[in-house]
Amino acid sequence: MRHILDDYDDDKNGQVSNAEFVHHFAAIAASNPGLNVIAKGLFLEFDMDHDGEITYTDLDLYYQKIDTNDNWHVEESEFVHYFTEVRVVLLYQTMQRTIQNNCLTDVKSVSGCLLLL
């Protein structure tokens, strides 16, 4: 997981900002705007101390979060379980953002959209 920090830390200050993290998803997100929401959600997942930066400490804490049996190895079952939960949350956020964006572009349906949210 440390390669995330090394690869995404554009200014090499030892931290990955939200802008740096999302920037690396930009090429993919151009063809799928929902990926921006997913990238932002993943950033929030990795930023364990919620200071707006991803550091080595954050990545270590994130790894420990996934390693539910505390054996310092993320087993396939732990990986699948955790990312299945994260995927559901991120998909929900993406759907919610899509509904909000659609409601904002169609003022006539705002009251109906508010019921959906």
PAZAPA-4460 file (N, C-alpha, C; in steps of 0.05 Angstrom, whole numbers, plus 32768, in hexadecimal, padded with zeros to 4 digits):
% residues 117
    n_x    n_y    n_z   ca_x   ca_y   ca_z    c_x    c_y    c_z   seq   type   mol
   8010   7FE8   8000   8000   8000   8000   8011   8019   8000     1      M     A
   802A   8016   8008   803B   802E   8009   8040   803A   7FED     2      R     A
   803E   8029   7FD8   8042   8033   7FBD   802E   8049   7FB7     3      H     A
   8016   8048   7FC3   8002   805D   7FBF   800E   8078   7FC6     4      I     A
   801B   8079   7FDE   8027   8092   7FE7   803E   809A   7FD4     5      L     A
   804E   8087   7FCD   8065   808D   7FBC   805C   8096   7FA0     6      D     A
   8048   8088   7F95   803F   808F   7F7A   802E   80A8   7F78     7      D     A
   801E   80AD   7F8C   800A   80C2   7F8B   8014   80DC   7F97     8      Y     A
   802A   80DC   7FA5   8035   80F4   7FB2   8044   8104   7F9E     9      D     A
   8036   8114   7F8F   8042   8123   7F78   8057   8137   7F81    10      D     A
   8052   8144   7F98   8066   8158   7FA1   807B   814C   7FB4    11      D     A
   807A   8132   7FB8   808E   8123   7FC8   8092   812F   7FE4    12      K     A
   807C   8137   7FF1   807E   8141   800C   8077   812C   8021    13      N     A
   8074   8113   8018   806E   80FD   802B   8051   80FA   8032    14      G     A
   8040   8109   8024   8023   8108   8028   8015   810A   800E    15      Q     A
   7FFE   80FD   800C   7FED   80FF   7FF4   7FD5   810F   7FFB    16      V     A
   7FD2   8125   7FED   7FBA   8136   7FF2   7FA2   812B   7FE2    17      S     A
   7F8B   8135   7FE9   7F73   812D   7FDB   7F76   8133   7FBD    18      N     A
   7F80   814B   7FB7   7F84   8153   7F9B   7F96   8140   7F8C    19      A     A
   7FAD   8138   7F99   7FC0   8125   7F8C   7FB3   810A   7F88    20      E     A
   7FA4   8101   7F9C   7F97   80E6   7F9A   7F83   80E6   7F83    21      F     A
   7F71   80FA   7F83   7F5C   80FB   7F6F   7F68   80FF   7F53    22      V     A
   7F7E   810F   7F52   7F8B   8114   7F38   7F93   80FA   7F2A    23      H     A
   7F9C   80E7   7F39   7FA4   80CD   7F2D   7F8D   80BD   7F23    24      H     A
   7F75   80C4   7F2A   7F5E   80B6   7F1F   7F52   80C6   7F07    25      F     A
   7F5D   80DD   7F01   7F51   80EF   7EED   7F4E   80E2   7ED2    26      A     A
   7F63   80D4   7EC9   7F62   80C9   7EAE   7F4C   80B4   7EAC    27      A     A
   7F49   80A4   7EC0   7F35   808F   7EC0   7F19   809C   7EC4    28      I     A
   7F18   80B0   7ED5   7EFF   80BD   7EDB   7EF3   80CD   7EC4    29      A     A
   7F04   80D4   7EB1   7EFB   80E3   7E99   7EE5   80D3   7E8B    30      A     A
   7EE8   80B8   7E8A   7ED4   80A8   7E7C   7EBE   809E   7E8F    31      S     A
   7EC2   80A2   7EA9   7EAF   8099   7EBD   7EAF   80AD   7ED5    32      N     A
   7E9E   80C1   7ED3   7E9E   80D6   7EE8   7E99   80CB   7F04    33      P     A
   7E8B   80B5   7F07   7E86   80A9   7F21   7EA0   80A1   7F2F    34      G     A
   7EB6   809D   7F21   7ECF   8096   7F2D   7EDA   80AC   7F3E    35      L     A
   7ED4   80C5   7F38   7EDD   80DB   7F49   7ED2   80D9   7F65    36      N     A
   7EB8   80D1   7F66   7EAC   80CE   7F80   7EB9   80B6   7F8F    37      V     A
   7EBF   80A1   7F80   7ECC   808A   7F8C   7EE8   8091   7F96    38      I     A
   7EF6   80A1   7F85   7F12   80A9   7F8D   7F10   80BA   7FA7    39      A     A
   7EFD   80CC   7FA8   7EFB   80DD   7FC0   7EF4   80CB   7FD9    40      K     A
   7EE2   80B8   7FD4   7EDB   80A5   7FEA   7EF3   8095   7FF3    41      G     A
   7F03   808B   7FE0   7F1B   807C   7FE7   7F2F   808D   7FF6    42      L     A
   7F31   80A6   7FEE   7F43   80B8   7FFC   7F3A   80BA   801A    43      F     A
   7F21   80BD   801E   7F17   80BF   803A   7F1C   80A5   8049    44      L     A
   7F1B   808F   803B   7F21   8075   8048   7F3E   8074   8050    45      E     A
   7F50   807C   803F   7F6D   807B   8044   7F76   808F   8058    46      F     A
   7F69   80A6   8059   7F71   80BC   806B   7F66   80B6   8087    47      D     A
   7F73   80A4   8095   7F68   8099   80AE   7F66   80AE   80C5    48      M     A
   7F77   80C2   80C5   7F76   80D6   80DA   7F66   80EF   80D1    49      D     A
   7F5C   80EE   80B9   7F4B   8103   80AE   7F57   811F   80AF    50      H     A
   7F71   8120   80A8   7F7F   813A   80A8   7F82   8145   808C    51      D     A
   7F76   8137   8078   7F77   8140   805C   7F8F   8137   804D    52      G     A
   7FA0   8126   8058   7FB8   811B   804B   7FBA   80FD   8051    53      E     A
   7FC4   80EE   803E   7FCA   80D2   8043   7FE8   80D0   8048    54      I     A
   7FEF   80C4   805F   800B   80C0   8067   8010   80A2   806B    55      T     A
   8029   809B   8070   8030   8080   8076   8021   8076   808E    56      Y     A
   801D   8087   80A2   800E   807F   80BA   7FF2   8078   80B3    57      T     A
   7FE5   8088   80A2   7FCA   8082   8099   7FC9   8067   808B    58      D     A
   7FDC   8062   807A   7FDC   8049   806B   7FE0   8031   807E    59      L     A
   7FF1   8034   8092   7FF4   801F   80A6   7FDB   801A   80B5    60      D     A
   7FCD   8030   80BE   7FB4   802D   80CC   7F9E   8020   80BA    61      L     A
   7F9E   8028   80A1   7F8B   801D   808E   7F90   7FFF   808B    62      Y     A
   7FA9   7FF7   8089   7FB0   7FDB   8086   7FA6   7FCB   809F    63      Y     A
   7FAA   7FD7   80B6   7FA1   7FCA   80CF   7F82   7FC8   80D0    64      Q     A
   7F75   7FDB   80C4   7F57   7FDA   80C3   7F4E   7FC3   80B2    65      K     A
   7F5C   7FBD   809C   7F54   7FA7   808B   7F5C   7F8C   8097    66      I     A
   7F72   7F8C   80A5   7F7D   7F73   80B2   7F6D   7F6E   80CB    67      D     A
   7F55   7F63   80C9   7F43   7F60   80DF   7F4C   7F4B   80F4    68      T     A
   7F5C   7F38   80EC   7F65   7F24   80FF   7F81   7F2B   810B    69      N     A
   7F8B   7F42   8104   7FA4   7F4D   8110   7FBC   7F3B   810E    70      D     A
   7FBF   7F2E   80F7   7FD6   7F1D   80F3   7FEB   7F2A   80E0    71      N     A
   7FE7   7F43   80DA   7FF9   7F53   80C9   7FFA   7F49   80AC    72      W     A
   7FE6   7F3B   80A4   7FE2   7F32   8089   7FC5   7F36   8081    73      H     A
   7FC0   7F42   806B   7FA5   7F45   8061   7F9F   7F2D   8050    74      V     A
   7F8E   7F1C   805A   7F87   7F03   804C   7F71   7F0A   8038    75      E     A
   7F6E   7EF8   8025   7F5A   7EFC   800F   7F3E   7F02   801B    76      E     A
   7F36   7EF2   802F   7F1C   7EF6   803A   7F19   7F12   8047    77      S     A
   7F2E   7F1B   8054   7F2D   7F36   8060   7F2B   7F4C   804B    78      E     A
   7F3B   7F48   8036   7F3B   7F5B   801F   7F1F   7F5C   8013    79      F     A
   7F14   7F45   800C   7EFA   7F44   7FFF   7EE5   7F50   8010    80      V     A
   7EE5   7F48   802A   7ED0   7F53   803C   7ED1   7F71   803E    81      H     A
   7EE9   7F7C   8043   7EEC   7F98   8047   7EE4   7FA8   802E    82      Y     A
   7EEF   7FA0   8017   7EEA   7FAF   7FFF   7ECE   7FAB   7FF4    83      F     A
   7EC1   7F96   7FFB   7EA5   7F93   7FF4   7E95   7FA8   8003    84      T     A
   7E9B   7FAC   801D   7E8D   7FC1   802C   7E93   7FDC   8022    85      E     A
   7EAD   7FE2   801C   7EB4   7FFC   8011   7EA7   8001   7FF6    86      V     A
   7EA6   7FED   7FE6   7E9A   7FEF   7FCB   7E7C   7FF7   7FCE    87      R     A
   7E6E   7FEB   7FE0   7E52   7FF1   7FE4   7E4F   800F   7FED    88      V     A
   7E5F   8017   7FFF   7E5E   8033   8009   7E64   8046   7FF2    89      V     A
   7E79   8041   7FE2   7E81   8053   7FCD   7E6C   8053   7FB6    90      L     A
   7E60   803C   7FB1   7E4B   803B   7F9D   7E32   804C   7FA6    91      L     A
   7E2C   804A   7FC0   7E16   8059   7FCB   7E1C   8077   7FC8    92      Y     A
   7E34   807F   7FCE   7E3C   809C   7FCC   7E3A   80A5   7FAF    93      Q     A
   7E43   8094   7F9D   7E42   809A   7F80   7E25   809E   7F77    94      T     A
   7E14   808B   7F7F   7DF8   808D   7F78   7DEB   80A6   7F84    95      M     A
   7DF1   80AC   7F9D   7DE6   80C3   7FAA   7DEF   80DD   7F9B    96      Q     A
   7E09   80DE   7F94   7E13   80F6   7F85   7E06   80F8   7F6A    97      R     A
   7E01   80E2   7F5C   7DF4   80E2   7F42   7DD8   80ED   7F45    98      T     A
   7DCA   80E3   7F59   7DAE   80ED   7F5D   7DAE   810B   7F63    99      I     A
   7DC0   8113   7F74   7DC2   8130   7F7B   7DC8   8140   7F62   100      Q     A
   7DDB   8137   7F52   7DE2   8146   7F39   7DCB   8147   7F26   101      N     A
   7DBD   8131   7F23   7DA5   8131   7F11   7D8F   8143   7F1B   102      N     A
   7D8C   8144   7F35   7D77   8155   7F40   7D7E   8172   7F3D   103      C     A
   7D97   8179   7F3F   7D9F   8195   7F3C   7D9C   819F   7F1F   104      L     A
   7D9E   818D   7F0C   7D9B   8195   7EF0   7D7E   8196   7EE7   105      T     A
   7D6C   8189   7EF6   7D50   8188   7EEF   7D40   8194   7F06   106      D     A
   7D3D   81AE   7F07   7D30   81BC   7F1E   7D14   81B2   7F22   107      V     A
   7D05   81AA   7F0E   7CEA   81A1   7F11   7CE8   8188   7F22   108      K     A
   7CFD   8178   7F23   7CFB   815F   7F32   7D09   8160   7F4D   109      S     A
   7D10   8178   7F56   7D1F   817A   7F6F   7D0F   816E   7F86   110      V     A
   7CF6   8174   7F88   7CE6   8169   7F9F   7CE6   814A   7F9E   111      S     A
   7CE4   813F   7F87   7CE5   8122   7F84   7D00   8117   7F8B   112      G     A
   7D15   8125   7F83   7D30   811D   7F89   7D36   811E   7FA7   113      C     A
   7D2C   8132   7FB4   7D30   8134   7FD1   7D25   811C   7FDF   114      L     A
   7D0F   8111   7FD5   7D03   80F9   7FE1   7D16   80E1   7FDE   115      L     A
   7D24   80E0   7FC7   7D36   80CA   7FC3   7D4F   80CB   7FD4   116      L     A
   7D57   80E3   7FDC   7D6F   80E6   7FED   7D68   80E1   8009   117      L     A
***
